[in-house]
Amino acid sequence: MSQPQPILLVYASMPETLGLLDLSKHQPIDTDLFKINDGIHVLISGIGIPETTFKLTQILSKHNYQFIYNIGLAGSFDSSLELGQIVVVQNDTFGDLGLATTNRFYTLSDLKLQKEEESKPLQEAFGMFAPNFELLKSFPKVSAVTVNSLLTNENQILLRKERFGAQIETMEGAAVFYVCKKMNLPVSQIRIISNQVGERDKTKWLLKPAILKLNSFVNQFLQINQE
């Protein structure tokens, strides 16, 4: 009987794998790709859209996976999403691909530089087929925007929030959705709120506790045996 294909977890940075990936136990099997066990691989994609797009495409051209998860921290536009809240992203879009003016953000389709359907938000793909999907159903389903530069200007924050209906902000999510859509692969995105978008005071961010909480759930969710 053939071995089932593994699941790929995509994290932007090594610190975000705290509580999941132990470099003293898990050695790289490819560039920034680590094997936790036969069923779970972890890719450190790098921060931002370009690195994530390149590294994920590179790895997916060489390795086969049954499911891809993008996992990590997120900023929230929505005050009802408290720090430490785990969310599941149902759609994501590139939030700075276009033209920003003082009072409006124009997408490439608004500017007639791209077909309208190509500017639509990227959807979670086949999330209902995710392993242990039932465990995800209790978390809020949110809309996300992915940016190359984190937003701190209040006017620009409001423009992105209103234009895209975004509840959270990340720097990689739409890139993962985009690559998986182009390669026709099932994908889901799980995030934990670490800060309010625009908050510059890092003492008001929840970093290490949020990472540990998120990866504790990932261990439970994917039934990872770390022994």
C-alpha positions as CSV (number, residue, x, y, z in Angstrom):
1,M,0.0,0.0,0.0
2,S,1.4,3.4,-1.0
3,Q,2.2,5.9,1.7
4,P,-0.3,8.8,1.9
5,Q,1.0,12.2,0.9
6,P,2.1,14.4,3.8
7,I,0.5,17.7,4.9
8,L,2.5,20.9,4.4
9,L,2.4,23.7,7.1
10,V,3.6,27.1,5.8
11,Y,4.9,29.5,8.4
12,A,6.5,32.8,7.5
13,S,9.3,32.7,10.1
14,M,11.0,30.3,12.4
15,P,9.9,32.1,15.6
16,E,6.3,31.4,14.7
17,T,6.9,27.7,14.9
18,L,7.7,27.9,18.6
19,G,6.1,24.9,20.3
20,L,5.9,22.9,17.1
21,L,9.3,22.8,15.3
22,D,12.4,21.8,17.3
23,L,15.6,22.2,15.2
24,S,17.4,19.8,17.5
25,K,15.0,17.0,16.4
26,H,13.8,18.1,13.0
27,Q,16.4,18.5,10.2
28,P,15.8,20.2,6.8
29,I,15.0,17.9,4.0
30,D,15.1,20.7,1.4
31,T,15.6,24.5,1.4
32,D,13.7,25.8,4.6
33,L,11.6,22.6,4.5
34,F,11.5,20.4,7.7
35,K,10.1,17.0,8.4
36,I,8.3,16.6,11.7
37,N,7.2,13.1,10.8
38,D,6.1,11.2,7.7
39,G,2.8,13.0,7.6
40,I,3.8,16.6,8.4
41,H,6.3,18.9,6.7
42,V,6.9,22.5,7.6
43,L,8.0,25.2,5.2
44,I,9.5,28.5,6.4
45,S,8.5,30.7,3.5
46,G,10.0,33.9,4.6
47,I,8.2,37.2,5.4
48,G,6.2,38.9,2.6
49,I,4.5,38.1,-0.7
50,P,7.6,37.7,-3.0
51,E,9.5,35.2,-0.7
52,T,6.4,33.2,0.0
53,T,5.3,33.0,-3.6
54,F,8.8,31.8,-4.7
55,K,9.5,29.4,-2.0
56,L,6.1,27.7,-2.0
57,T,6.1,27.4,-5.7
58,Q,9.6,25.9,-5.6
59,I,8.7,23.3,-3.0
60,L,5.4,22.4,-4.6
61,S,7.2,21.7,-7.9
62,K,9.4,19.1,-6.1
63,H,7.2,17.6,-3.4
64,N,3.6,16.3,-3.4
65,Y,1.2,17.2,-0.6
66,Q,-2.4,16.2,0.2
67,F,-3.2,19.6,1.9
68,I,-1.5,22.9,2.6
69,Y,-2.1,25.1,5.7
70,N,-0.8,28.6,6.0
71,I,-0.4,29.3,9.8
72,G,0.8,32.3,11.7
73,L,0.1,35.7,13.3
74,A,-2.3,38.3,12.1
75,G,-3.3,41.9,12.9
76,S,-6.9,42.7,13.3
77,F,-9.0,45.5,11.9
78,D,-12.0,44.2,13.8
79,S,-12.2,45.2,17.5
80,S,-14.4,42.3,18.2
81,L,-11.5,39.9,17.5
82,E,-9.5,39.9,20.7
83,L,-5.8,39.3,21.0
84,G,-5.2,35.5,21.2
85,Q,-8.3,34.7,19.1
86,I,-7.8,31.9,16.5
87,V,-9.5,32.5,13.2
88,V,-9.9,30.7,9.9
89,V,-9.5,32.8,6.8
90,Q,-12.3,32.2,4.2
91,N,-11.0,34.7,1.6
92,D,-7.9,36.8,1.2
93,T,-6.8,39.4,-1.3
94,F,-3.7,41.4,-2.2
95,G,-4.3,44.8,-0.4
96,D,-1.6,47.0,-2.0
97,L,-1.6,45.8,-5.6
98,G,-3.1,48.9,-7.2
99,L,-3.2,52.7,-6.6
100,A,-3.7,54.4,-3.2
101,T,-4.9,58.0,-3.2
102,T,-5.8,60.1,-0.2
103,N,-9.4,58.9,-0.1
104,R,-9.7,55.7,-2.1
105,F,-7.8,52.5,-3.0
106,Y,-8.1,51.4,-6.6
107,T,-7.4,47.7,-7.6
108,L,-5.9,46.8,-10.9
109,S,-9.3,46.0,-12.2
110,D,-10.6,49.4,-11.1
111,L,-7.7,50.8,-13.2
112,K,-8.7,48.6,-16.2
113,L,-5.3,46.9,-15.9
114,Q,-6.7,43.5,-15.0
115,K,-9.9,41.6,-15.6
116,E,-12.4,42.0,-12.9
117,E,-12.5,38.3,-12.0
118,E,-8.7,38.3,-11.5
119,S,-9.1,40.9,-8.8
120,K,-11.7,39.1,-6.8
121,P,-10.7,37.8,-3.3
122,L,-8.9,34.4,-3.3
123,Q,-11.1,31.8,-1.6
124,E,-10.1,29.1,0.8
125,A,-9.9,26.0,-1.4
126,F,-11.6,22.8,-0.4
127,G,-11.3,23.6,3.3
128,M,-14.1,21.2,4.1
129,F,-11.7,18.4,3.1
130,A,-9.1,19.5,5.6
131,P,-8.0,16.7,8.0
132,N,-10.1,17.0,11.2
133,F,-12.1,19.8,9.7
134,E,-14.7,19.6,12.5
135,L,-12.2,21.2,14.9
136,L,-12.0,24.3,12.8
137,K,-15.7,25.0,12.7
138,S,-15.8,26.6,16.1
139,F,-13.5,29.4,15.1
140,P,-14.6,32.7,13.5
141,K,-14.4,32.8,9.7
142,V,-12.8,36.0,8.5
143,S,-11.9,38.0,5.4
144,A,-8.2,39.0,5.1
145,V,-6.0,41.4,3.2
146,T,-2.4,40.7,2.5
147,V,0.1,43.5,2.3
148,N,3.8,44.0,1.7
149,S,4.0,46.8,4.2
150,L,2.1,46.7,7.5
151,L,-0.3,49.6,7.7
152,T,0.0,52.3,10.4
153,N,-1.6,55.3,8.7
154,E,-5.2,55.6,10.0
155,N,-6.6,56.8,6.7
156,Q,-5.0,54.0,4.7
157,I,-6.1,51.4,7.3
158,L,-9.7,52.6,6.9
159,L,-9.4,52.6,3.1
160,R,-8.2,48.9,3.0
161,K,-10.8,47.9,5.6
162,E,-13.7,49.4,3.7
163,R,-12.5,48.5,0.1
164,F,-11.9,44.9,0.9
165,G,-14.1,44.3,3.9
166,A,-11.0,43.0,5.7
167,Q,-11.1,41.8,9.3
168,I,-7.4,40.8,9.5
169,E,-4.1,41.7,7.9
170,T,-1.2,39.4,7.1
171,M,1.9,39.6,4.8
172,E,1.7,36.1,3.2
173,G,-1.9,34.7,3.2
174,A,-3.0,35.7,-0.3
175,A,0.3,34.6,-1.7
176,V,-0.3,31.1,-0.4
177,F,-3.9,31.0,-1.6
178,Y,-2.7,32.3,-5.0
179,V,-0.1,29.7,-5.5
180,C,-2.4,26.9,-4.4
181,K,-5.2,28.1,-6.7
182,K,-2.8,28.2,-9.7
183,M,-1.6,24.6,-8.8
184,N,-5.1,23.4,-8.0
185,L,-4.2,22.3,-4.5
186,P,-6.4,22.3,-1.4
187,V,-5.5,25.0,1.1
188,S,-6.7,26.6,4.3
189,Q,-5.3,29.5,6.5
190,I,-5.3,29.5,10.3
191,R,-4.3,32.6,12.1
192,I,-4.1,34.0,15.6
193,I,-4.7,37.7,16.4
194,S,-1.5,39.2,17.8
195,N,-2.2,42.9,17.5
196,Q,-4.6,45.6,16.3
197,V,-3.7,46.9,12.9
198,G,-2.0,50.3,13.2
199,E,-0.8,49.7,16.8
200,R,2.8,50.7,16.9
201,D,3.4,50.0,20.6
202,K,4.8,46.5,20.6
203,T,4.1,46.2,24.4
204,K,0.5,46.0,23.4
205,W,1.0,43.1,21.0
206,L,0.6,39.5,22.0
207,L,3.4,37.5,20.5
208,K,4.9,34.6,22.3
209,P,1.7,33.6,24.2
210,A,-0.2,33.8,20.9
211,I,2.3,31.6,19.0
212,L,2.3,29.0,21.8
213,K,-1.5,28.9,21.9
214,L,-1.7,28.6,18.1
215,N,0.8,25.8,17.9
216,S,-0.7,24.0,20.8
217,F,-3.9,23.9,18.7
218,V,-2.0,22.8,15.6
219,N,-0.5,19.9,17.5
220,Q,-3.9,18.9,18.7
221,F,-5.6,19.6,15.4
222,L,-3.2,17.5,13.3
223,Q,-2.6,15.0,16.1
224,I,1.1,15.4,15.9
225,N,3.2,13.0,18.0
226,Q,6.2,15.0,19.1
227,E,7.8,12.2,21.1
